[in-house]
Amino acid sequence: MSAEANAVWNECLRVIEEHVNEQSFSTWFKPINPIKLEGTTLTIQVPSQFFFEWLEDNYVQVLKKAIKTTLGQGGRLEYAVVVDKGNSSNQPYVVSYPQGNQGAKNGKPGPKEEKSTTPFEIPSLNAEALTRSNLNPNYSFNTYIEGDCNRLARSAGFAVATKPGITSFNPLMVYGGVGLGKTHLVQAIGNEIKNGVDNKFVLYVSSEKFVNQFMDSIKDGNVKSFTNFYMQVDVLIIDDIQFLAGKDRTQEMFFHIFNHLHQNKKQIIMTSDCPPRDLKGLEERLLSRFKWGLTADLQMPDFETRVAIIRRKMQSEGIIIPDDVVEYLAYTVDTNVRELEGILISLIAHASLDRVEISLDLAKTVMKNIIKDIETEVGVDFIQKTVSEYFGIELDDLKAKTRKKEIVTARQVAMFFCKEFTNHSLKSIGYHFGGRDHSTVIHAVHTVNDIMETDSNFRNSVNELKKKFKMRSY
Ligand SMILES: Nc1ncnc2c1ncn2[C@@H]1O[C@H](COP(=O)(O)OP(=O)(O)OP(=O)(O)O)[C@@H](O)[C@H]1O
């Protein structure tokens, strides 16, 4: 490794660090070795083909920026991919910036942190513009897993895709928390329409971009062409509408475009991070129009849907992961789908880096690094919290003296699991449940076993809980 290459790469890392999150930085950039610098060409060594492709698919913009910043406009980046451990190939993949790859491969957009803030030119409505929908072809209904969490939104979306502008779902507003699949769903609708026979002009735009374009059009004195352009769209998909909050002039312009499109039976599809009633800083007349069509929400997928999403993702990456790992991930990551995918990809990256099979142990190590506060052990606190949530009772009641039947049952179930999954003595378990003695704990264990024999609903509940604890205590 040359000292010069090292210095340039360290500079690059500084730029990259500002644009990607910590997890991505340590997974994808720390393992890279700078090997040489020739003129303004830096060669970096990456650990595998998969790694190379992932960088190209997801981080091409940030790499480009880093190279430009450190080596100037003529800066070039070349990759050497490790073929065998410690033996690098002869620069089989070469990517140069800025002339080279202008974007991610396969049309996949880069991760959020890399979104360009440069407003793009408003194209005149020519043949080229008609083909430029800003849609990611990978976002399709086929790849969008259905579950209770998204059934309404998905089927409404499908109806809209079949008859854009004609159903009563106009506008269609999809809302939900971060990373729950809003963009994927609305782009799937767009792709479905675009691939249909009618040759519709579908346009996807983030609200942020819409605002920037509008501001630019004011600056450049071409507001009219901005408006004309948007008024000729057949299907307008506008993402993250909450971003219009407080931007009064843009809202006014959007209001006119909206009315024009709606009157002409053009389809409008929007996403937002909250239901329209909670959208602060948006004009009432806009909000009331949003309610003309259908508003559908997306929730966090349940366990089965999470498993299906992981399997789908693995299939698309051509990777096989043991069932226990899939279940472990689906159990443990219940925040949002993007995070679930992120962890899955980190896992694949670690396995590829260390050249090891993906196993439960590896999954647990990766998770531990990523989610610092993850509880990997099943302790009394965790059992009490999980059981009380499961039965919908207050945690304090579980430890109190209450003799209400449902609380007593939940308490007995929690004691039963403390006995099974922790090393606490009977005495200590009793202590954690409001100072009860060890015979109460023995009684609880017997009772739970007895009821399980006769009551199948109860047995199912206990088994479901057991699964949760087992996943943690692997
Ligand atoms: N039901 C699903 N089936 C398959 N993949 C999904 C599903 N839901 C979400 N995803 C995947 O999760 C990731 C995040 O989804 P997406 O970007 O659409 O979320 P979002 O709700 O638009 O997030 P944000 O609020 O941050 O804009 C994407 O890679 C998407 O493909």
The ligand as an SDF file (V2000), in Angstrom:
LIG
                    3D

 31 33  0  0  0  0  0  0  0  0999 V2000
  -43.9320   -5.1090    1.7280 N   0  0  0  0  0  0  0  0  0  0  0  0
  -42.6800   -5.0430    1.2910 C   0  0  0  0  0  0  0  0  0  0  0  0
  -42.1870   -6.0170    0.5060 N   0  0  0  0  0  0  0  0  0  0  0  0
  -40.9110   -5.9570    0.0570 C   0  0  0  0  0  0  0  0  0  0  0  0
  -40.0490   -4.9740    0.3440 N   0  0  0  0  0  0  0  0  0  0  0  0
  -40.4920   -3.9790    1.1200 C   0  0  0  0  0  0  0  0  0  0  0  0
  -41.8200   -3.9540    1.6340 C   0  0  0  0  0  0  0  0  0  0  0  0
  -41.9640   -2.8410    2.3820 N   0  0  0  0  0  0  0  0  0  0  0  0
  -40.7940   -2.2000    2.3360 C   0  0  0  0  0  0  0  0  0  0  0  0
  -39.9160   -2.8630    1.5670 N   0  0  0  0  0  0  0  0  0  0  0  0
  -38.5130   -2.4770    1.2890 C   0  0  0  0  0  0  0  0  0  0  0  0
  -38.0650   -1.6860    2.3790 O   0  0  0  0  0  0  0  0  0  0  0  0
  -37.2000   -0.6540    1.9330 C   0  0  0  0  0  0  0  0  0  0  0  0
  -37.7470    0.6880    2.4060 C   0  0  0  0  0  0  0  0  0  0  0  0
  -38.9670    0.9610    1.7180 O   0  0  0  0  0  0  0  0  0  0  0  0
  -39.3520    2.4110    1.1720 P   0  0  0  0  0  0  0  0  0  0  0  0
  -38.1360    3.1990    0.7940 O   0  0  0  0  0  0  0  0  0  0  0  0
  -40.4100    2.2270    0.1510 O   0  0  0  0  0  0  0  0  0  0  0  0
  -39.9590    3.0220    2.5190 O   0  0  0  0  0  0  0  0  0  0  0  0
  -40.6250    4.4310    2.7670 P   0  0  0  0  0  0  0  0  0  0  0  0
  -41.8170    4.1620    3.5870 O   0  0  0  0  0  0  0  0  0  0  0  0
  -40.8180    5.1670    1.4760 O   0  0  0  0  0  0  0  0  0  0  0  0
  -39.5350    5.1490    3.6480 O   0  0  0  0  0  0  0  0  0  0  0  0
  -39.2970    6.7320    3.9390 P   0  0  0  0  0  0  0  0  0  0  0  0
  -40.3880    7.1580    4.8410 O   0  0  0  0  0  0  0  0  0  0  0  0
  -37.9780    6.7720    4.6220 O   0  0  0  0  0  0  0  0  0  0  0  0
  -39.3080    7.4350    2.6240 O   0  0  0  0  0  0  0  0  0  0  0  0
  -37.1600   -0.7510    0.4140 C   0  0  0  0  0  0  0  0  0  0  0  0
  -35.9900   -1.4380    0.0430 O   0  0  0  0  0  0  0  0  0  0  0  0
  -38.3830   -1.5790    0.0730 C   0  0  0  0  0  0  0  0  0  0  0  0
  -38.1840   -2.3240   -1.1070 O   0  0  0  0  0  0  0  0  0  0  0  0
  1  2  1  0
  2  3  1  0
  2  7  2  0
  3  4  2  0
  4  5  1  0
  5  6  2  0
  6  7  1  0
  6 10  1  0
  7  8  1  0
  8  9  2  0
  9 10  1  0
 10 11  1  0
 11 12  1  0
 11 30  1  0
 12 13  1  0
 13 14  1  0
 13 28  1  0
 14 15  1  0
 15 16  1  0
 16 17  2  0
 16 18  1  0
 16 19  1  0
 19 20  1  0
 20 21  2  0
 20 22  1  0
 20 23  1  0
 23 24  1  0
 24 25  2  0
 24 26  1  0
 24 27  1  0
 28 29  1  0
 28 30  1  0
 30 31  1  0
M  END
$$$$
